[in-house]
Amino acid sequence: MKYWFVVLMLLMVGLSFGQEFTKADTLRGSITPERAWWDLNYYHLDIEVNPYDSTIHGSNLIQYIVLTEHQIMQIDLQRPLLIGKVTQGGKELRFTNEGAAYHIHLEEKQLAGSTNAIKVYYGGHPHIAARAPWDGGITWVEDSNGNPFAASSCQGIGASIWWPCKDHMYDEVDSMLVSVTVPQGLMNVGNGRLRSKMESGGKVTTEWYVDNPINNYGVNINIGDYVHFDESYQGESGELDLDYYVLRDNLSKAKEQFEQVPMMLDAFEYWFGSYPFYKDGFKLVEAPYLGMEHQSSITYGNDYMNGYRGRDLSQSGWGLGFDFIIIHEAGHEWFANNITYKDIADMWIHESFTAYSECLYVEYHSGKDAGAEYVTGTRSLIGNASPIIGTYGVNKRGSGDMYYKGSNMLHTIRQIVNDDDLWRETLRGLNKEFYHQTVITQQVEQYMIDQLGINLKPVFDQYLRDYHIPILEYRLGQNGLAYRWSNVIPGFEMSVDIMVDGEPNRINGSTYWKTLTTGSLPSLVEIDQDYYVASLKVL
């Protein structure tokens, strides 16, 4: 998601490691007993959205498979929205709530292996996103013609900010139908395929069906005076439908700017494998905020210009060669929507790989040196003040360094591997091994260690769980170079490429002194800049 750069660095990096958490944090961020006993199978979210009074009313049918017998189910919905009624088998159920966590007391015996459903009715004025997408909720604005323009965004704060659901990332629903009714003259664009569009009584109802597993925050609504155009892409898995929905006045600009979508698919199918959601197609949808990686319904608000709102975040020049939002947000289809973290503490899995995808896009179209210049150019955005991995079980993500420190970590690992074919196979293998799955950090780490045949655990521990950058200390002697890593975790080891008086060498550094014999007194030592490390000459 979206460009925490300065924002997250200021708001999150400096947070105390000793932060205290509440019961509400645990109810939101952990797999509670009231969540663990049932597996999501299907949602039908059926709502009416009125942009003129900023309300949502409707229901969500929640179908589930019983894993173990239990009679209380946790469903989440954040205020000011309220659940009014819950039914099962035509009977109204009793429920209590602790803040956003509603405990539904089921009357029917929940037999292991059975498939059951409840229907949750809710409504009210949803939380307004003060600064989407960083502050989640609903954005309500008007377009240049005075028409309502509204959209959801909710990573971090949770999908329960606007609809009742099992609001934990570990359990993705298998498929979903979203029915949204809006005033005539508008339409809603959602995830998946448009099944129907019906007009009646001054209102328009669209039904969108998602035929793949989808995470909660990936579900979205986008309401406006949209016009549509499309094309097809011949990809690794056949013909992929590309659909674009933009505000009426922006059609000509969109047709030109969105020519980058097939270029994105060329690059990312090469690096990561087949686009993960051929069944649901690919959509780019104009939104009243910067953008977000909603699955098969990527939202776009970069003002039809290249860079990040016209800026090159890498300061290398290469960042102005592509529209940041198209490339970054679409990269999340592989890392966030295909491979999804179970706990937001592991948000680096989404953001580090996707930030890294930016340089891979540059490399694919402009060459390896260009990609390297892009990723190393983003280092000025790194804070190095707190770990990338957050706190588990309480909905607490880590440092905003998960973007560009994470991407530079991956770029560093690529140098260690020193085999571009194997590196590409590993990136593609990740998306095959964890296809449509939720994962934890250790799964990703172990897969990469196994596939690459290198013990990368010290590297992951240093860059993800600590916040210091390794320093290669060295001193010059009559017969060579003495070196060691400092500013690192105990037992840290990592190889690095250096030049000694113009001669290339690979050294395997650790926390104790080693010697590279050169046969004479060295005069110049240079570290390969593609490694995200520092160096210090000592006496």
C-alpha positions in Angstrom: 0.0 0.0 0.0 0.9 3.5 -0.4 3.7 5.4 0.1 4.3 5.7 3.7 7.8 7.0 2.9 7.8 10.3 4.9 4.5 9.7 6.6 5.3 6.3 8.2 8.8 7.4 8.9 7.6 10.3 11.0 4.6 8.6 12.5 5.8 5.0 13.1 9.6 4.7 13.0 10.0 6.6 16.3 7.5 4.6 18.2 8.7 3.0 21.5 9.5 -0.7 21.4 7.8 -0.9 24.8 4.4 0.1 23.5 1.5 -1.3 25.5 -1.4 -2.9 23.8 -5.0 -3.2 24.9 -7.5 -6.1 24.8 -9.1 -4.4 21.8 -5.8 -4.7 20.0 -5.7 -8.4 20.8 -9.3 -9.0 19.7 -8.5 -7.2 16.4 -5.0 -8.7 15.8 -5.1 -12.3 17.1 -6.7 -15.6 16.1 -9.2 -15.7 18.9 -11.1 -18.8 19.9 -14.2 -17.3 18.4 -12.3 -17.0 15.0 -10.3 -20.2 15.1 -13.1 -22.8 14.9 -14.6 -21.8 11.5 -13.2 -21.3 8.0 -14.4 -18.7 5.7 -16.0 -20.0 2.5 -18.2 -17.3 0.9 -19.4 -13.8 1.3 -22.3 -11.9 -0.3 -22.0 -8.3 0.6 -25.2 -6.6 -0.4 -25.3 -2.9 0.4 -26.8 0.5 -0.6 -24.4 3.4 -0.6 -25.8 6.9 -0.6 -23.0 9.5 -1.3 -25.5 12.3 -0.7 -25.8 11.6 3.1 -22.6 9.5 3.4 -24.3 6.3 4.6 -24.1 2.6 4.0 -26.9 0.1 4.8 -27.2 -3.5 4.0 -26.1 -7.0 4.9 -23.3 -9.6 4.6 -24.1 -13.2 4.1 -21.2 -15.1 5.7 -20.9 -18.8 4.7 -18.4 -20.9 6.6 -17.1 -24.4 7.3 -17.1 -25.7 10.8 -13.6 -26.9 11.9 -14.4 -27.8 15.5 -17.7 -27.5 17.5 -18.2 -24.0 19.0 -21.2 -21.8 19.6 -19.8 -18.3 19.6 -18.5 -16.5 16.5 -16.5 -13.3 16.3 -17.5 -10.8 13.6 -15.9 -7.4 13.4 -17.5 -4.0 12.6 -16.0 -0.7 13.7 -18.0 2.3 14.9 -19.8 4.5 14.0 -21.3 1.6 11.9 -23.4 -0.8 14.0 -24.8 -4.3 13.6 -28.5 -4.2 13.9 -29.5 -7.9 13.5 -27.9 -11.3 12.9 -29.9 -14.3 11.6 -29.3 -17.9 10.9 -31.8 -20.3 9.4 -34.5 -17.5 9.6 -34.0 -17.0 13.3 -32.6 -13.9 14.9 -29.5 -14.5 17.0 -28.3 -12.9 20.2 -25.0 -11.0 20.1 -22.8 -8.9 22.4 -19.9 -6.8 21.6 -16.6 -5.5 23.0 -15.9 -2.5 20.9 -15.5 -3.6 17.3 -15.6 -7.3 18.1 -19.2 -8.7 18.0 -19.7 -12.1 19.6 -22.6 -13.9 17.8 -24.3 -16.6 20.0 -25.4 -19.4 17.6 -28.4 -21.5 18.4 -27.9 -24.3 15.9 -25.3 -26.9 16.9 -22.1 -26.3 14.8 -21.1 -29.8 13.7 -17.5 -30.2 12.5 -17.3 -30.5 8.7 -20.7 -28.9 8.1 -21.2 -25.7 6.0 -23.4 -23.1 7.6 -24.1 -19.4 7.1 -25.2 -16.3 9.1 -26.5 -13.0 7.7 -25.4 -9.8 9.4 -27.4 -6.6 8.9 -25.7 -3.3 9.5 -25.6 0.4 8.7 -24.8 3.9 9.5 -22.2 6.6 8.7 -18.9 4.8 8.1 -15.6 6.4 9.3 -14.4 9.1 6.9 -10.9 8.6 5.7 -9.1 11.8 6.7 -6.1 11.2 4.4 -6.7 8.1 2.3 -5.1 5.6 1.9 -3.0 6.1 5.0 -6.0 6.9 7.2 -8.5 4.3 6.1 -12.3 4.5 5.7 -14.5 6.0 3.0 -13.5 9.0 1.0 -16.4 11.2 -0.1 -15.7 14.0 -2.6 -17.1 15.4 -5.8 -15.6 15.2 -9.3 -15.1 18.3 -11.4 -18.7 18.2 -12.7 -20.1 18.1 -9.1 -21.0 14.4 -9.2 -20.3 12.3 -6.1 -17.0 10.4 -6.1 -16.4 7.9 -3.3 -14.2 5.0 -2.5 -13.0 2.7 0.3 -9.4 2.1 1.5 -8.7 0.2 4.6 -5.3 -1.6 4.9 -4.1 -1.5 8.5 -7.3 -0.1 10.0 -9.2 -3.1 8.7 -12.0 -3.9 6.3 -14.4 -3.8 9.3 -14.2 0.0 9.1 -16.9 -0.2 6.4 -18.3 -3.8 6.3 -18.8 -6.6 8.8 -16.4 -9.5 8.3 -13.9 -11.8 9.9 -11.3 -9.1 10.1 -8.1 -11.0 10.4 -5.8 -11.7 7.4 -5.1 -15.4 8.2 -8.4 -16.5 6.7 -9.2 -15.5 3.2 -12.7 -16.0 1.8 -12.7 -18.5 -1.1 -15.1 -16.4 -3.3 -17.3 -13.4 -3.0 -20.2 -11.6 -4.5 -20.5 -7.8 -3.9 -23.8 -6.1 -4.8 -23.8 -2.3 -4.5 -26.8 0.0 -5.1 -26.1 3.7 -5.8 -28.1 6.7 -7.1 -28.8 6.8 -10.8 -26.1 8.4 -12.9 -23.4 6.7 -10.9 -22.0 3.2 -10.7 -19.9 1.1 -8.4 -16.8 -0.7 -9.7 -15.6 -3.5 -7.5 -13.4 -6.6 -7.5 -13.6 -9.5 -10.0 -16.1 -9.7 -12.9 -19.1 -7.5 -13.5 -22.0 -10.0 -13.4 -24.9 -7.6 -13.9 -25.9 -3.9 -13.9 -29.5 -3.1 -13.2 -31.4 0.2 -13.1 -34.6 0.6 -11.2 -36.4 3.3 -9.2 -33.7 5.9 -9.7 -31.0 3.6 -8.6 -28.3 1.4 -10.1 -27.2 -1.9 -8.8 -24.0 -3.7 -9.9 -23.0 -7.2 -8.9 -19.3 -8.1 -9.0 -18.1 -11.7 -8.5 -14.7 -12.6 -7.2 -13.7 -16.1 -8.2 -10.4 -16.3 -6.3 -9.5 -16.1 -2.6 -9.3 -12.5 -1.5 -8.1 -10.8 1.6 -10.4 -8.4 3.5 -8.6 -5.1 2.8 -8.4 -6.1 -0.9 -12.2 -5.8 -1.2 -13.3 -2.3 -2.4 -16.0 -0.1 -3.6 -15.5 2.8 -6.1 -18.5 5.0 -6.9 -18.5 7.7 -9.5 -19.6 8.8 -13.0 -17.3 6.3 -14.6 -16.7 5.6 -18.3 -15.1 2.3 -19.4 -12.6 1.1 -21.9 -10.8 -2.2 -22.2 -8.3 -4.3 -24.1 -6.8 -7.8 -23.9 -3.3 -9.0 -23.0 -1.8 -12.2 -24.3 0.0 -13.5 -21.2 1.6 -16.6 -19.8 -1.8 -18.1 -18.9 -3.6 -17.0 -22.1 -5.8 -14.0 -22.7 -6.2 -11.6 -19.8 -9.0 -9.1 -19.8 -7.8 -5.5 -18.9 -10.6 -3.1 -17.9 -10.3 0.5 -17.1 -12.8 2.7 -15.3 -12.1 6.5 -15.1 -14.0 9.7 -14.6 -15.7 10.9 -17.8 -13.4 14.0 -18.2 -10.2 11.9 -17.9 -10.9 9.4 -20.7 -8.3 10.7 -23.2 -5.6 11.1 -20.6 -6.3 7.6 -19.2 -6.1 5.9 -22.6 -2.6 7.3 -23.0 -1.3 6.8 -19.5 -2.7 3.3 -19.1 -0.6 2.1 -22.0 1.8 1.3 -19.3 -0.3 -1.6 -18.0 0.7 -4.1 -20.7 4.3 -3.0 -20.1 3.9 -3.7 -16.4 2.5 -7.2 -17.2 5.4 -7.9 -19.5 7.9 -7.2 -16.8 6.1 -8.8 -13.8 5.1 -12.0 -15.6 8.8 -12.3 -16.6 10.0 -11.8 -13.0 7.2 -13.2 -10.9 5.3 -15.6 -13.1 1.7 -15.6 -14.4 -0.6 -12.9 -13.2 -2.4 -14.6 -10.3 -6.0 -13.7 -11.1 -6.8 -14.5 -14.7 -10.3 -15.6 -13.7 -11.1 -12.2 -12.3 -9.3 -10.1 -14.9 -7.3 -6.9 -14.2 -8.9 -3.6 -13.6 -7.5 -0.1 -13.0 -10.0 2.2 -11.4 -9.7 5.9 -10.9 -10.2 6.8 -7.2 -10.3 10.1 -5.1 -7.0 9.3 -3.4 -3.5 8.3 -4.5 -4.0 4.5 -5.0 -4.2 1.1 -3.5 -3.7 -2.6 -4.3 -7.3 -3.8 -4.2 -7.2 -7.3 -5.8 -8.2 -7.2 -9.5 -9.4 -3.7 -8.9 -6.3 -1.5 -8.5 -7.2 2.0 -7.6 -5.4 4.9 -9.3 -5.1 8.6 -8.4 -1.7 9.7 -9.6 -3.1 12.5 -11.8 -2.0 10.8 -15.0 1.6 11.7 -14.7 4.8 9.7 -14.3 6.8 9.3 -11.1 5.2 9.6 -7.7 2.9 12.6 -8.3 5.6 13.9 -10.7 8.5 13.1 -8.4 11.3 10.6 -8.8 11.6 8.9 -5.4 14.9 7.4 -6.4 16.4 10.7 -7.5 18.1 8.7 -10.2 16.1 9.9 -13.2 14.6 6.4 -13.8 11.6 7.0 -11.6 10.2 9.5 -14.1 10.1 6.8 -16.8 6.9 5.2 -15.4 3.7 6.0 -13.5 4.6 5.0 -9.9 1.0 4.1 -8.9 0.4 1.8 -11.9 3.6 -0.1 -11.4 3.8 -0.3 -7.6 0.1 -1.0 -7.0 -0.1 -3.6 -9.7 3.1 -5.3 -8.3 1.0 -6.0 -5.2 -1.1 -8.5 -7.2 1.8 -10.9 -6.7 3.0 -9.7 -3.3 0.0 -8.8 -1.1 -2.9 -10.4 -3.1 -1.4 -13.6 -4.3 1.0 -14.1 -1.4 -0.6 -12.4 1.7 0.7 -12.0 5.2 -1.2 -13.7 8.0 -0.3 -10.9 10.5 0.3 -7.3 9.6 3.6 -7.5 11.6 4.9 -9.3 8.4 3.7 -6.5 6.1 7.3 -6.4 4.7 6.3 -9.4 2.6 3.9 -7.1 0.7 5.9 -3.9 0.7 9.6 -5.0 0.4 9.0 -7.2 -2.6 6.7 -4.7 -4.3 9.0 -1.8 -3.7 11.7 -4.1 -5.2 9.4 -4.7 -8.2 9.8 -1.1 -9.2 13.5 -1.6 -9.9 12.8 -4.9 -11.7 10.3 -3.0 -13.9 13.1 -0.5 -14.7 15.6 -3.3 -15.3 13.2 -5.2 -17.6 12.7 -2.2 -19.9 15.9 -0.2 -19.5 18.6 -2.7 -18.4 20.2 -4.0 -15.3 22.3 -1.0 -14.5 19.3 1.2 -14.7 17.4 -1.0 -12.2 20.3 -0.9 -9.8 20.6 2.8 -10.0 16.9 3.1 -9.2 16.9 0.8 -6.1 20.1 2.2 -4.6 18.8 5.7 -5.3 15.9 5.1 -2.9 18.2 4.7 0.1 17.7 8.4 1.1 14.2 7.4 2.1 15.4 4.9 4.7 15.2 5.9 8.4 16.9 2.9 10.2 15.3 3.8 13.5 13.2 0.6 14.3 12.8 -2.9 12.9 10.8 -3.7 9.8 8.9 -6.5 11.4 6.2 -5.4 13.8 4.5 -6.9 16.9 2.5 -10.0 16.4 -1.1 -10.6 17.5 -2.1 -7.0 18.0 -2.4 -5.6 14.5 0.9 -3.7 14.7 3.0 -3.3 11.6 6.7 -2.4 11.7 8.8 0.4 10.4 8.0 2.2 7.1 11.5 1.0 6.2 9.7 -2.1 5.0 9.5 -0.3 1.6 13.0 0.8 0.6 15.2 -0.8 3.2 13.3 -4.0 2.4 13.9 -3.6 -1.4 17.6 -2.8 -0.8 17.8 -6.0 1.4 16.5 -8.0 -1.5 18.9 -6.3 -3.9 21.7 -7.1 -1.6 20.7 -10.8 -1.4 20.7 -10.8 -5.2 24.3 -9.8 -5.1 25.1 -12.5 -2.6 23.5 -15.1 -4.8 25.3 -13.8 -7.9 23.2 -15.9 -10.2 20.4 -13.9 -12.0 18.7 -17.0 -13.4 18.4 -18.6 -10.0 17.3 -15.3 -8.5 14.5 -15.0 -11.1 13.5 -18.7 -10.6 13.2 -18.0 -6.8 11.0 -15.0 -7.3 8.7 -16.9 -9.6 8.9 -19.9 -7.3 7.6 -17.9 -4.4 4.5 -17.1 -6.3 4.0 -20.7 -7.3 4.8 -22.2 -3.9 2.5 -19.8 -2.0 -0.1 -19.3 -4.7 -3.3 -17.8 -3.2 -2.0 -18.4 0.3 -1.5 -16.5 3.5 2.0 -16.8 5.0 4.3 -15.8 7.7 7.8 -14.4 7.5 9.5 -17.7 8.3 7.9 -19.5 5.4 9.3 -16.9 2.9 12.7 -16.9 4.5 13.0 -20.7 4.5 11.8 -21.0 0.9 14.5 -18.5 -0.2 17.2 -20.2 1.9 16.3 -23.6 0.4 16.0 -22.5 -3.2 19.1 -20.3 -3.1 21.2 -22.8 -1.1 22.6 -20.0 1.1 22.2 -19.5 4.8 20.4 -16.1 4.7 19.1 -16.3 8.2 21.6 -13.8 9.6 20.9 -11.5 6.8 17.1 -11.6 7.4 17.6 -11.2 11.1 19.8 -8.2 10.6 17.7 -6.3 8.1 14.2 -7.3 9.3 14.5 -7.8 13.1 17.2 -5.2 13.9 17.5 -1.7 12.6 21.3 -1.2 12.3 23.1 -1.2 9.0 26.1 -3.6 8.9 29.5 -1.8 8.9 32.4 -3.4 7.3 35.4 -2.4 9.4 38.8 -2.9 7.7 42.4 -2.0 8.3 45.3 -2.2 5.9 48.4 -4.2 6.6 51.7 -5.0 4.8 50.4 -8.2 3.3 46.7 -7.5 2.9 43.4 -6.5 4.3 41.9 -7.3 7.8 38.1 -7.0 8.0 35.0 -7.8 10.1 31.4 -6.8 10.4 30.4 -4.5 13.2 27.1 -2.8 14.2 25.4 -6.2 13.7 23.6 -8.9 15.6 25.6 -11.6 17.4 26.9 -14.2 14.9 26.2 -12.1 11.8 27.8 -13.4 8.6 27.5 -12.2 5.1 29.6 -12.2 2.0 30.3 -8.9 0.1 32.1 -7.9 -3.1 34.9 -5.4 -2.8 37.6 -3.9 -5.0 41.1 -3.8 -3.6 43.3 -1.5 -5.7 41.1 -2.2 -8.6 41.0 -6.0 -8.2 37.6 -7.7 -7.5 37.4 -9.9 -4.4 34.5 -11.6 -2.6 35.0 -11.8 1.2 32.9 -13.8 3.7 32.7 -11.5 6.6 31.8 -12.3 10.2 32.0 -10.5 13.6 35.6 -11.6 14.1 38.6 -10.4 12.2 39.6 -12.2 9.0 42.4 -11.4 6.6 42.5 -11.1 2.8 46.0 -11.7 1.7 47.1 -9.4 -1.2 50.9 -9.8 -0.9 51.4 -6.0 -0.6 50.1 -3.0 1.3 46.7 -2.1 -0.2 46.0 1.6 -0.9 42.3 1.7 -2.0 39.3 -0.4 -0.8 35.9 0.0 -2.4 32.7 -1.9 -1.5 30.2 -2.8 -4.2 27.5 -0.1 -3.9 24.8 -2.7 -4.7 25.2 -4.0 -1.2 23.3 -2.0 1.4 26.1 -1.7 4.0 28.5 0.9 5.3 32.3 0.8 5.7 34.8 2.2 8.1 38.6 2.2 7.9 40.1 1.7 11.3 43.7 2.0 12.5 
